[in-house]
Amino acid sequence: MRDKAVSRDYYVNQLGFTELGDPHFKPYLMVEKDGIEIHFFEYKDLDPATNYGQVYIRTNDIGGLYQTLLDNQVSIHPNGPLQAKPWGQLEFALLDPDNNLLTFGQKI
């Protein structure tokens, strides 16, 4: 993450995660939702255009999660709307403020 406040806002206020740990420890951010934890370290020189960070998160209610994000006006990746994949998963994807790819999936 380049800016902890921006990342915290996105994950907590837009995606519904809860912040864990000491919020005053500036170079690190931990967030949790439904038993999933994601940890970030500060990297101010990160170039989002060349960032290839990605996370795959499995869920048991992909339709509900997708609709909640749409209702909250969270931007879905232009190439990542909810769709059935040939490998037997329903998936959709988001890009966070630092261009980390978040793909959510559920077995069909």
C-alpha positions as CSV (number, residue, x, y, z in Angstrom):
1,M,0.0,0.0,0.0
2,R,1.2,3.5,-0.7
3,D,-1.1,5.3,1.7
4,K,-2.5,3.5,4.8
5,A,-5.4,5.9,5.1
6,V,-6.5,5.3,1.5
7,S,-6.2,1.5,1.9
8,R,-8.0,1.5,5.2
9,D,-10.8,3.6,3.8
10,Y,-11.2,1.3,0.8
11,Y,-11.2,-2.0,2.7
12,V,-13.1,-0.8,5.8
13,N,-15.6,1.7,4.4
14,Q,-16.2,0.2,1.0
15,L,-15.6,-3.5,1.3
16,G,-16.8,-3.9,4.9
17,F,-13.6,-5.2,6.5
18,T,-12.6,-4.5,10.1
19,E,-9.2,-3.1,11.0
20,L,-7.1,-5.3,13.3
21,G,-4.0,-4.5,15.3
22,D,-2.6,-1.2,16.3
23,P,-3.9,1.5,14.0
24,H,-1.1,3.8,15.1
25,F,1.6,1.5,13.6
26,K,1.9,3.4,10.4
27,P,3.8,1.1,8.1
28,Y,1.3,-1.9,8.5
29,L,-2.4,-2.5,8.0
30,M,-4.4,-5.6,8.9
31,V,-8.0,-6.1,7.9
32,E,-10.4,-8.9,8.5
33,K,-13.8,-10.0,7.2
34,D,-15.6,-13.3,7.6
35,G,-12.5,-15.1,8.8
36,I,-10.3,-13.7,5.9
37,E,-7.3,-11.5,7.0
38,I,-5.3,-9.4,4.6
39,H,-2.1,-7.7,5.7
40,F,-0.5,-4.8,4.0
41,F,2.9,-3.1,4.4
42,E,3.7,0.5,3.5
43,Y,5.5,0.8,0.2
44,K,5.4,4.5,-0.8
45,D,7.3,4.0,-4.0
46,L,4.8,1.4,-5.4
47,D,3.8,2.2,-8.9
48,P,0.2,1.0,-9.4
49,A,0.7,0.7,-13.1
50,T,3.3,-2.0,-12.6
51,N,1.8,-3.6,-9.5
52,Y,1.0,-7.3,-10.0
53,G,-0.2,-8.0,-6.4
54,Q,-3.2,-10.3,-6.3
55,V,-5.3,-12.2,-3.8
56,Y,-7.9,-15.0,-4.4
57,I,-10.7,-15.1,-1.8
58,R,-13.2,-18.0,-1.7
59,T,-16.7,-17.3,-0.5
60,N,-19.9,-19.2,0.1
61,D,-22.2,-16.4,-1.0
62,I,-20.7,-14.9,-4.1
63,G,-24.0,-13.6,-5.4
64,G,-24.8,-11.8,-2.2
65,L,-21.3,-10.3,-1.9
66,Y,-21.4,-9.2,-5.5
67,Q,-24.8,-7.5,-5.0
68,T,-23.7,-5.8,-1.8
69,L,-20.7,-4.3,-3.5
70,L,-22.8,-3.1,-6.4
71,D,-25.3,-1.6,-4.0
72,N,-22.4,0.2,-2.3
73,Q,-21.2,1.4,-5.7
74,V,-17.9,-0.4,-5.4
75,S,-16.2,-0.5,-8.8
76,I,-15.9,-3.9,-10.3
77,H,-12.9,-4.6,-12.5
78,P,-13.8,-3.8,-16.1
79,N,-12.9,-7.4,-17.2
80,G,-14.1,-9.0,-14.0
81,P,-17.9,-9.0,-13.6
82,L,-19.5,-12.0,-12.0
83,Q,-19.4,-14.9,-14.4
84,A,-19.0,-18.7,-14.5
85,K,-15.5,-19.8,-15.4
86,P,-14.6,-22.9,-17.3
87,W,-12.7,-24.2,-14.3
88,G,-15.9,-24.5,-12.3
89,Q,-15.9,-21.3,-10.3
90,L,-18.2,-18.3,-10.2
91,E,-15.8,-15.3,-10.0
92,F,-15.6,-11.5,-10.0
93,A,-12.7,-9.1,-9.5
94,L,-11.9,-5.7,-8.1
95,L,-8.8,-3.5,-8.2
96,D,-7.9,-1.7,-4.9
97,P,-6.5,1.8,-4.9
98,D,-2.9,0.4,-5.4
99,N,-4.0,-1.8,-8.3
100,N,-3.9,-5.0,-6.2
101,L,-6.2,-7.5,-7.9
102,L,-8.9,-9.1,-5.6
103,T,-10.6,-12.0,-7.2
104,F,-13.6,-13.6,-5.3
105,G,-14.7,-17.1,-6.2
106,Q,-17.2,-19.8,-5.3
107,K,-17.3,-23.4,-6.6
108,I,-20.2,-24.0,-8.9
